[in-house]
Amino acid sequence: MPNRKSPTEKIKALPAEQRIEVEDFVDFIASRARDRALTCAAAATGASTFAKIWSNPDDDAYDAL
């Protein structure tokens, strides 16, 4: 079995310019995760308010669509 390198070792072996690209990509992934968490938190905050508007007998026919 070949000797496997850790991701950190692989990154350290890259030229400086490519390490910067990796860092940018990691920052992008972290930012995307934060944005999704913020969106979910905002949706959860307003859910009870919107439930009062969306859940009513007049709109029950649309629930089956």
Sequence and secondary structure as in RCSB ss.txt:
>XXXX:A:sequence
MPNRKSPTEKIKALPAEQRIEVEDFVDFIASRARDRALTCAAAATGASTFAKIWSNPDDDAYDAL
>XXXX:A:secstr
      HHHHHHTS HHHHHHHHHHHHHHHHHHHHHHHHHHHHHHHHHHHHHHHSSGGGHHHHT 
